[in-house]
Amino acid sequence: MRRPRLFVDVSAHGFGHLSQVAPVLAALLERLPALHLTIRSGLPSANLQARIPADFTHLSERSDFGYVMHDAVNIDLPETALAYRRQHAEWEARVDREARFLADLRPELVLSDVAYLPLAGAKRAGIPSVAMCSLNWADLFAHFFAGESWAPAIHRQMLAAYNGAARFLRLTPGMPMPDLRRRQSIGPVAALGNDCRRRLHEQLRLSPHERLVLIAFGGVGKELPIANWPCRSGVRWLIPQDWQVENPSFTSFETLGLPFTDLLCSVDAVLTKPGYGTFTEATCNGTPVLYVRRPDWPEQDPLIAWLERHGRCEEISPDDLVSGCLHEALTALWRQPARPAPRPGGAQEAAAVLLPWLAGAPRLPTA
């Protein structure tokens, strides 16, 4: 008997898309251990393997680019516009190639977070597909480019691809997505970590009153001038290894040998930008969040509103981030009372939606 096959397309626009997909795949594999996974993503294989608890075939390719970024919070809009115009100049030919690729692969189902090309290709090949994310590129495209004369035709193609999927699983928290006809809202998706606080304190030889703050901007580069930050006793900063800062107050988190979610679960705060993965994982693991807004990024408002309802958080300004004047914000953050962590039930909900296509049960309509 042929093993059921799932083709998964994971956007490499940061790590947030992987953080959404991985718990869903884990929930699926609990119910269907024989599932054969093919994952296409521009993310490094090591990052996929660290999150996905199964063997899989990795196709190291990108089917979307999301947005061209100057850094983790600033978009290069002219280059993004050019990239979209190039992608859609030969849109029908791209969809044909994608349809042939998927037809040769013969998956029972295509899952995309959140590229729309595989959805369009699956539709043309007669293969059911499901999209899943807290955002979609069509809504973001309309937000930034709706006033351009060349944009409406591209937007129609994007929306048609998303609406060709059998379902769009809109994660909580997420954008409203009113134009998606088969939208289905599900709960938060987040991995839960292990509290390794004692191990970290011993490993780093922290004093009893020293706090750990993780700096994590979600897989898109955002190097800070931390060498110029004022020295503050009582805080140890965990930073990306490629920043190469030699200072006893800073330690690269990759050298600590812990999975990222365990690390996030074990620190006293995380410094980040609004992004689904870090916001939901921090909140569901009870970790306070210090964040800086992203200029004109429409997804951030529902994320921040959810974080304010369910977690502990403080906003800082871009100037304070650059200067390292974070003492007052951290003090205010740590004075906030702890709240009950929300339950991330969205992965099980998503798995329940996907399972019928993979387990041979009656299927939901694809048209």
N, C-alpha and C positions, 0 to 999 in steps of 0.2 A: 504494500500500500504506500502511495506517495505521501511524503510528509507535507503538511500544509506549508505554503510559502507566503511570507509577508515581505513586501518590498517597502523600505522605510527611507524617506528622503529627509535629512536633517539639515536645516540651514546652518551655515558656518558664520552667520552674522552674530558673533559672540558665542558664549556658552549657554545662554538662556534656553535656546531651543532644545539642546541636548538634555538640559535639566528637566524639561517638560516631558520629553519622549522616554527617557530611561526608566522612570518609575512605572510608566504604562507598559513598557515591554516586560518589566519584571513581573507585573501583575498578570500579564498574558501568559508568560512562561510558567507561572505557578499553575495555571489552569490547563495549559497545553505545552507540556515539556518537549514534545517532538517538533515544535515550531521551527521552521528553517528561516533564518533572517538574512536578508541582503540589505545592507545599509549604505546609502550613498551620501557622502558628506565631505566637505572640504576640511573638516576638523581633523587633527592628527589621530591616527589609530589609537595611540596611547590614551588620549582623552576619552574616546569611545569605550575602550576596554575598561577604563577605571569606573565607568558609570553603568555599563550594560552587563548584567550577570549571565552571559551565555556566549557560546561561540557564534560568530557571524562572519559573513563575507563583507569586506569593506571595499566599496568602490570609491576611491579617493578623487572625487569630482564634485563640482558645484553646479547645481541647476538654478540657483538664484544668487544674488549678491546683496539683496536687501537695500542697503544704502552705502555709498562710498563715504568713509569717515576720515576726518582729520585726526580724531582721537576718539576715546570712548564716549564723549558727550557732544562732540561737534561734527555736524554733517557737512560734507562737501556737496552742496546742492548742484552747482554747474556740472560736476563730473557725474553725479547721480543721474541728472537729466539726460546727459549724453549716453550713459550706459543703458538706460531704459529705451531710448530711441534706437540704439543699435540692436538691442535684444528683440524689439518688436518690428524692426525693418523687414525681417524674414520670419515673422511669427509662424505662419502656416507651415513653412518648411521645418522649423524647429519642432512644432507639434507632431508633424509626420515622423520625424526621426525618433522622437520620444515614444510615439505609439509603436513603431517597429521594435525599438529596444525592449519595451515592456512586453510586447507580444512574444518575443523570443524568450524572455525570462519566465513568463507564464506564472506570475504570482496569483494567489487567490484574491489578494487585496493589496492596494497601495495606500500607505499612510504617509502624509506629508505634513511637516512642521517647518516652514509654512509656504514652501515654494508652490507656485501655481502651475508651472510647466508640467510636472508629473501628473497633476490632476487633469489637465487638458489632454495629455498623451494617453492617460488611462481611459478617459471618456472615448477617445477616438478608437482605441484598441478594444473597447468593450469589456474593460476590466473595472470592477468597482473600486472606488477610492473614497478615503475619508481624510479631511484636513483637520488639524488640531493646533490651536495656539491661543495666546492672549491678544494677538493682533493679527492683521492681515495686510499684505503689501498694497492691496487695492485702496483701502481706506487711507493708509499713509500717503500713497501716491496722490490721491485726491486732495489731501490736506496741503501738500506742498506745491502741486503743479496744476490744480484745477483751472487756474486762470490762463494757462498757456494754450495757444491755438492748436498745438500738436497733441495735447494730452487726452482729449475725450476718446479718441479711437483706441488708444492704448488702455485707458481705464475700462472701456467696454470689454476688451479682450481679457483683462485681468479678472473682472467680475464674472464673465462667462465661465472662465476656468474654475473659479471657486464655487460657483453655483452649479457646475457640472458634477461636483462631488456628491456622494450619497448623504453625507453629513459634514457639517463643520462644527467640531467640538470646541466651543468657546470656553476657555478656561476662566475660572474665577481666581483672582481679579482679572478683568480684561476690558478691552474696548467694546462699545455697544454693538457695532457691526450690523446696523439696520438693513443694509442692502443684501445680506446673505440670507437666501430664502430657506436653506436647510440648517440654519443655526440651531445648535442644541447646547445650552449652558450646562456645565458640570462644575464640580467643586474644585478647590485648590489641588494642584499637583506639586508635591515636594518630597524630596528624600529626607528621611530622618536619620540623624547621625548618632554616634556614641559619644558620651561625655568622657573625654580623655584629659580633663583639666589637671588632674593630679599628675599624670604622666608628663604633660607639658611643663608644669611648674618645676618638676624634678629635672627634666631634660634641659630646661633653660636656666635652672638655678635662680628662680625668681624669689624675691623677698616676699614675706607673707602679705604685704600690702600692695604689691606690684600688680598692675592690670595688663591684660593682653588685648590689643586692638588689631584686628585683621584689616588690611587694605586690599580690596578686591573689586575691580571694575569690570568683571564679567567677560574676560577673554579678548577685549579690544584694547589696544595700547592706551595707557593714560599715565605716563611717567610724571611724577611730581618732584619738585625741587626740595626733597625732604632733607638733603644735606644742609639746607639753610634754615630749617625749622628751628624754633627756639627749643633749647634743651629743657625738658620737663621730667622731673623724677616721678616715679610711680607708674609710668606707662612704658610697656615694651611693644613696639610696632612690628607686626609680621607683614613682610613686603614680598613682591615678586623677586625671584632670584636675579632676573636680568637687569634689575635696577643697579646692582653692584655697588651698594652703599656699605662702606666699612665704618660702622659706628656701633658701639655696644647697645644703643637703644633700639637698633633695627636688626631683625633676623629674617632671613629668607624662609618663607613658609614651605617651599618645596623640599628643603633639607630636613624637615621634621619627620618625614616618613608617614604622614597621616593622610587618609583620603580627605578631600576637600570638605565634605559634609561633616565628618568627624571634627575637623578643625573648626569649622563654623559653629558647631555645637559646643565647642570647648572654650571659646574666647569670651571676653567681657563686652565686646562690641565689634561691629564691622563697619568700616568706612567705605561707602560705595556710591553709585549712581542709581536712580530708579531703573530697575530691571526685574523681570519676572522671577528668574531663578534665585537671585540673592535675596530679594525681598521675601518671597514665600518661604524659602528654606530657613532664613534667619528667624522669621516670625514663628514658623511651625516648630523650630528648635529652641525657641525662647531667648534668642540672642538680640540684644538691642541694636538699633541701626542708626548710624549717622550718615546723612546723605546730602549730596549736592544735586540740584535739579539739572536736567538736560535742556538746553535752549530749544524751545518750540518742538517738543517731542510729545505728540498727543497721547501716547500710551501711558505717560507717567501720571496723569491725573487720577485715573481709576486705581493705579497701583498705590499711589501715596494715600488716597482716601481709605483703601483697604488696610494698609499698614497702620494708619492712625487709629482705625477702629480696633485692630486685633493685636498690635504689637507696641513696643516702646521705640520711639524715634525722635530725632531732632534734625532739623534742616540747618545746613550751613551755607554760607555764600561762597561763590567761586573765589573771591579774594581771600577769605579765611582759609580755604583749602590750599591755595598756593602759598600763603604766608605761614601756614601751620598753626594759626591762632585758634586752637580747637579745645583748649582747656575748659572754657566756660560751657561750651556745648556738651562736652563729655560729662562734666559735673552735673548738668541739668538732666542728661540722659540717664545717668546712674541713680538719680534721685527719684525717678519715676517708679511707681510700684509695678511689680511683675503682674502679668495677666495670664489667664489660662491660654495655653497654646492652642490654636485652631487645629482641627483634625484634617489632614490632607487626603480627603476621600476621593479626589478626582481621578486618580489612577485606576482605582477599582471600577469607577463608573465608566471610564473610557474603555477599559478592557471588556466590560459587559457589552458595550456597543459593538466592538470589533469582533468579538468571539464568534458570532453566528456565521460570518463569512469564512472563518478559518476552521471551524469545527463541523461544517457541513449542515448546520441547522438552517431553517428557512431564512432567506435573506431579505434585508430591507430593500426597498426599491432604489434603483440607481438613476432613474430618470424622472 
